[in-house]
Amino acid sequence: MSSNPSSSNWWMFHGDPAHTGEVTASPINSGTVAGLKLTQSINVDGSILSTPAVVDGYVYCGLANSLAAAAQNGGQFIKVDLATGQTVATYNWDIKVADRDTHGFCGMGCTPAVANGNVYFSAFDGKVYCLDQQTLTRKWITDLRYADLPHNQPVTNDFDSSPQPKASGWSSPVVAGNRLYLGMGEGENPDLYGFVYCLDANSGKVIWIYCTCQYVEGQNNQPNQLPKETIRGELPSGFTTFDDQPVAKGASVWSGIRPASRSQARRATGPATSTSTSAVLLRCGRSMAAEWWASAARTAAT
C-alpha cells in the first residue's frame, strides 16, 4: 500500500486504514520516553494544522496558511528528510480569497495519505490533491465543492444565498487498493450538504457518491442519489437526483473514513441541526456504497 508498509511507517491518519493509532516497531515506550530530545527544528512558511505522515524516513505535512502563496491566500505541502531536517520538496497552490475557510485557513489541515507512490490530501478550497511521492509534483486535482465533470463529479455544494463557511476538506483520505475515500462538506453551514466520495486513486475520477444528509425520515439514502439543487448542469450516467428537501442538512464528514472490512466503510459526521455527532457504517459493493446503517442526519435532527 505505502512504498514500505512496515509497522514503523505512519502513512495515513492514525497510521493505517483501520486507524488503530498503534506503532509496534517504535522504540518509544514508558521506559524510554523520558530520554526523548529534540533532533531537528525547521522554519516553515505558515501555520500547521495537519498531522504529518511519516514514510521511509520522510515527513509529509501541509500548511494551513502559506506566506509563499499569492497575497498569502493558499497552501503549501512539504516533504522533510528526518535525518537532516532539510525540506527536499514543496508544492504550493494559490486560491481566491472567497474560496478560503471561514476561519481564514487557505491551505489544508488533514493527515495526508502516502500510498502507491502518491500523496493524497483534501484542502480547505474543497479539492482533493494527488502529488507524486518523490517530487511532490501534481498528478491530479478533483474539485469536490464545485462540479468537475472531467472527473465524473457533478455536485456543486455551494449556493449564492448561503453565507460562509464553504464546503471544505477536513476529512483525512484513506487509501484501500486503488480506491480513495474521503468526506466533504461543512457542518457549520446549515445550507450545505455532506458527502462521502469514492475516487479512483490513479485518475481522481469519482466512482460513487453518498449524501450523508438523510432525505426521508426512516429511510436509507441510496448511493449516487444526489440532492437536485446541487446539480447545475449535466448529470453523468449512473447518478439520479432527490427532488425534495431532506430531513436536515449539514452532517459534514469531518473525520477519516475507516474501512471496516473489504465491503464496509465507517466515518463520523458533524452536526446538522444539533451538537451531536455520530458514526456511520456504509456497506459497499464492488463499485459503490449500497447501504446506510446509521443515519447521522436523522440523529442530528432529533
N, C-alpha and C positions, 0 to 999 in steps of 0.2 A: 504493500500500500504506500508507505513512505519510501524514500530512497534507501533507508536502512531501518526496517521496522523492529528495532531492538527495544527492549524494555527501558533503555536509558533515554530514548528519544521522546520528546514531548511535542508531537507533531500536529495536534489539534486540541480543541477545547477539552480540558481535564485529561489530556494525554492519550486518549484512544476513542474509538467510535462509541464504546459503552459509557464513556465519561466517568470512569472509575476514580480518576484522580490519584492513582497508585503508580509509583515508580519503584519497581522491585530491585533494579540494578544500581540504585543510588547508594553511595557510602554514607549519606547523611542519615543519622539516627539519633536517638536520645543520648547516646554516649559521645557522639562526635559534633553535635550541633553547637556546643559551646566554643569549639575551635574554628568556627566559620570566620572568615575575614574577607575584606574587600580585595578583589584582584584586578578589576577593571572598572573604570568610570568614564563615560563619554558624554560629550555635549551633543544634543540633538536640536533640530530646528523648530521645536514646538512641544506642546504638552502631550502626554501619553495617557490614554485610557485603555489601550489594547493590552491584553495579557499575551506575552510573547509565546511563540512556538520555538522549540529548540530541537534541531535536527542535525546530526552528523557534525557537531562542533560549531554550528552557526545559530545565531539568534535571529528570528524573523519577527518584526514588530512594526506597527503603524502608528502614526501621529494623529491626534485628534484635530490639531491645527498645525499649519506649517508656515514658517516665515519665508520659505522658499517659493510658496505659491504666489501667483499674481495678486497683489493687494491683500496678501495673506488669506485669501479665500481658496482653500484647497487642502490637500493632504500630502503626506509623504510616507512611503514604506521603505524600511531599511533592512539590510542584511549585515550582521556584525559577526566578525570572527571572534569566537570565545577566547582563543589563545592569545590574541594580540590586542583585542579591543578595537580593532580597525573596522570602519564601515567599508565593506567591499563592494556594495551595490546599493543603489537607491532607485526608487520610482516615484515620480512626482505627478500630481494631477491638480488642475485648476477647476473651480466650479463658479457658477454665478452666485452672487450674494443671495438671491431669492431661493437658491436650492440648498442652502445650508440648514443644519438642525436649528430648532428654535432656541437652544441654549448657546448658539453661536459656534457649534462644532462644525467643521468643514471637511474633516478627513475621515477617520474610521476609529472604531472602539472595540471591535470584536477580537476574538482569538483567531488568527489565520489557520488554515489547514494546509499542511505541506504534504503532498502526495502525488505519485505518478509523475514526478519531475516538474510539478507545478506548485504554485502558491495561490490559494483562493482566499478571498475575504469579501465581506459586504461592507458598504460605506454609507456615510450619512447623506450622500446625494441620491440614495435609493438604487444604487447599482451594485452588481457583483463583479469582481475583478478576478481575472486569471493571469498570473505572471509566470514567466519561466523561472524555475527554482534557482538556476545557476546565475543568471544575469539580471533578473527582475525586469526583463523586457516584457511588454504587453503581448499576450496571446489573444485574449478576447475580453470584451466587456458586455454584459447584458443588463439592460435597464429594466428594473422591476417596479419603478414608480410610474413611468410612462410607457405606453405601448411600444414594443420593439419587435415588429413583425418579422424582420430578418432572422430573429432568434425565436420565432414562434410564440411570442409573448404579447397577448392582445390587451392586457389590463392597463388602464390609466387610473391610478389610485390618487387622484388629486382633483379638486373642484374649485372653481373660481370663487364660489360663495363661502368656501371654508377658510378660516384663518390658519396661521401656523399652529402647531408644528406639522411638517410634511412627513409622508411615509419615509422611513429611514431604515438603514441596515444595522441593527444591534445584534441580530442573531449570528452566532458563530457557525460557519458552514461545517457540515460533516460529509466526508467522502467515503462511499462504500462501493468498491469496484469502480465502474465508470459512471457512477451517479453522484451528483452533488445535491445535498438537501439543505435548505435554509428557509427562514421565515422573513417576512417583510410586512411592515405596517406602521401604525403609530397609535398606541393605546391612549395617549393623552389628547387625541383629536377625535371627538365623537362622530365626526362626519366621514371618517375613513374606514377602510376595511382591513382585516388581517388575512394574510395568505401564507400557506406553505407551498414552496416551489420545489420541484424535482427537475434538475437540469442534466443534460449530457455533459459530463466533466471535461470532455475533449473539445466540444464545439461551443458550449454555452447555450445550446438550444433547449427550450423548455419542453419537457416530456409530459408533465402533468402539473395542475394547479389545484389546490384545495383551499376554499374560503373558510376561515375559522369563525366567521360571524354566522350563527345559526339562522337559517332562513325561516323555518316554520317550527313553532314550538312542538316538541315531542317527536320531531322527525330528523333523521340524519341527513346532512347535506350530501350531495352527490359530487364525486370528483369531476373536475373540468366543467362544472356548472358555475358560471360567473355572474356577479351582480350586473344587471343590464346597464346601470348608469356608469359602470367602469369601462364600457365598450363604446368607443367613439368612432370606430371605423370597421375594417374588415375583421370578421371572426374566423380564425383558421379552422380547418376541418378537425372534428373531434371535440370541439367546445360547444356548449349551449349556454343560455342565459336564464337567470331567475329574474322575473319581471316585476315582482312586488318588493315592498320594503321588508327587510329582515327583522327578526325579533329585536336585535340590538347590533350596533356597530362597535367599532373599537376592536377589542380582543386581539391586540397586536402580538405577534410571535416575537418575543424578545430573547428567548433562551436558545441554547444549542440543541438541535434535534438529535435524538439518540435512537439508532436502530435497535429495537427490542429483540428482533430476530431477523432472519432473511426476508420475512414478509411483513414486518411491522416497523413503525417509526413512532417515537414518542417525542413530544415537545410541550412546553408550557406557554401560556399566553398571559398578557397583561389584562387589566380590567376593561370591560365595555362600559357599563353604567354603574359599577360599584368598585370597591377597592380590592376585590377578591382576585386571586389567580388560581389557575387550575392546570393540571397535567392532562394531556390528551393522547390517546392511542389511535393511530391510523393503521389499519390493515391494508397492506399494499399488494397488488398483483404484480405481474411482470413489468407492467409499464405505468401503472397509476395507482393512486390511493383508492381503495374500494369500500372502506367502512369507517365511520366516525363513531368512536365508542364513548367518549366523554365530552360533552359539549361545553366548551369554555364560554361561548356566547350565552347559552342558556343559563349557566351557573351565575354569570356576572349580572344577568338581567333580573335575577330573583332576589 
